């Protein structure tokens, strides 16, 4: 019994870290731009590992073999699509214009197995609550819909409002869950003592009392306590 638990624990650890390494190798696009093929591939990879772990007749080396072979196939497809542009429509699919000049393209909806209720849901995800607001709508390969609003309903940008150009700075995270982010302090060339003094000046005992704190050049602190 103890031997079985040991082997199961070992296979779980190996399977877990093998999937972790494979995820890092395949890159962030597997998550941020998940196409239907990527989704199915991820399911199959997890299923291979799960079956290999819980099948007593399959050893540890089979777990690694399944992960490496399947991961290699996915990686190969990614490399092909990066190097060969003509392969992308076949392997990744192509975006479809499902709304053109304010009109729903019904044939494109049928081709992509998308009904009107699903289309309206995807539009609401983009803050669009009526098709009449949309000039063009594009169904991306990962299933998301991006829209170009009709000109009278589109948001103005700073240039339209003739607002003078200003420098833009990224906010820097300094405290998260009560812990000081040393990398953030290094980015703004500040010491931990400076941060603590700033908190004390605001009546906050210390970092442990802070849920979230960030610093932005020109804006100063944004602090939320527990």
N, C-alpha and C positions, 0 to 999 in steps of 0.2 A: 504493500500500500504506500509506504513512504517513498519507495523508488518511483512509483507512478506519479506521485505528487512532485517529486524532484524533476522528472523528465517533463511534466506538463509546465512547471514553472520555468524551466530552462527554455522550452520551446516558445512560451509566451514572451519571454524577454527577447529572445532572438528574433521572433516575428515582429515584435513591436519596434525594435531598433532597425530592423531591415526595412520596414515600411517607412520609418522616419528618414533614414538615409535616402531611400528611393524618392521620397517626396522632395527632399532638398535637391537631388540630382535633376529631377524633372523640371524644377523651377516653379515660380509663383504663378505662371500662366495657367497651370493646371487647376488652380483654385479661382483666380480672378477672371479667367476667360473660359469657364467650363462649358465646352460644347457637349452635345449629346454623346458623342463618341468618347470624350474624356470621362464623362460621368459613368458610362457603362464600363470603361476600362478600370476606373477606380473601384467599382463594385466587384468586378471580376478578380482584381488583385486582392482585395480584402477577403473575398470568398475562398480564393486559393489558399491563403494563409490560414484562414479559419478551419477549413477542411483538413489541411495538413497537420495542424496542431492537435485537433481532437480525434484524428484517426490513428489508432494505436499501431496500425501496420505501416504508417509512413514516418520515417525518421526525420531527424533534425535537418539533415542535408537536403531532403526533399523540400523542406520549407524554404531554405535559402535558394535552392534551384528554381522553384516556382516564382519567387519574388524577382530574382535576377533576370530570368528569361522574359517574363511578362514586362518588367520594367524596361528591359532592353528594346523590346518591340515598340513600346510607347515612345521611348527616347528616339528610336530610329525614325518613327513617323514625324516626330517634332523636328528632327534635323532635315528630313526631306522637305517638309513644308517651309522651313526657313531658307533652304538653299535653292529650291525649285518653285518659283512662283506659280507656274502652270499646274502644279500638283495641288495647290490650296483649294480650288473649287471642289475637287474630288475628295480630298481628305478632310477638309475643314468645313466645306460648304461656303456659300456666298450670301451676303446680305440681300434681303428682298425689300423692294419698295411696296409697302402694303397700303399706304395712303399717298396719293399723288395729286397735287393741286387741289387739296381739300376733299378728294373723292376716294372712298375705300375701294381698293383693288381686290374685288372678290375672288378672282381667279388665283391671285397670289396667296390669299388666305387659304383657299382650298389646297393649293400645292404644298403649303407649309403645315397643313393639318391644324389650322388655327380658326376657332370660331369667333363670332362677334363678342360673346361674353368675355372670352379670354383677351381679346384685343382691348376692350374697354377697361378690363382690369389692369393690363400692362400700361395703358395710357394714364390711368389714375396713379400708378406708381411713379409716373413722371410729373404728377401735379396737374394733369390735363383731365378735366371732367366732362368734356364734350368734344366730339370729333370736329365740330365747327371751328375749334381753335387751331386746328392743325393744317398746315400747308403740305408738309411732307412727313411721312412716318416710315422708318426703316426698321425692319426686323433683323437684328444682328444674329450671327451664327451661334451665340450662346443663349438665344431665346429672349433677350431683352429688346425693348423697342425704344429707339431714340427719335425724338420729334423736332421738327422745325416749325415753330408757331407761325401763324399768319402775321404779316407785318403789323397791323394795328394792335394785335394782342401780344406781341413779343415784348420782352423786357428791355428797357433802355440800358445802355452801358454808359460808363463814365464819359466816354467820348461824345456820345449823343447829348449828354447833359452839360458838356463843356466844362467838366471838372478838371482842374489842373492835375497833371501827372505827379504821382508821389512814389517814393520808394516803398517796396513791399517786403516785409520781413516775416519769416516763419516764427510762430510761437515756440518757445523752448520749455519742455516739461522739467520742473524742478523737484516736485514732490508728488508721489503717487502712493496711495494707500498708506500714508504715514511714513514712507521711506524717502529719503533724499536721493535724487538721481544725480550722482556725481558727474556723469557725462554731460548733463545739462548745465551744471555749474561751470564745467570746463569750456563749454561752447561760448558762454558769455563772460569768461575770464573773471569769475567771482569765486570767493572762498565760502566754505560752509558757515563760517562765523558771520559773514555778511547776510546770508539767508536767515540765520537764526535771529540776528538783530532786527531785520525787516519784519519778521513775524512778531517779535516782542513789541515793536513799535505799533503794531496793529492789535495788540492785546491777545495774541495767540501764544500759548505756552511754549510750543515747539513743534517740530515736524510731525510728531506722533499724533497731534491733534488735527492734522490737515489731511483731508481726503484727496484733494487735488490742488495743485498750484502750478501755474505756468507764468512765464515772463515773455513779453513781446516788446521789442524795441519801439519806443514812441508811445506805447500803451501802458507799460508797467505790468503790475501783477494782476492775475485773476486767481483768487483763492477761495476754495470752499472747504469748510471744516466739517467734521463728522456731525 
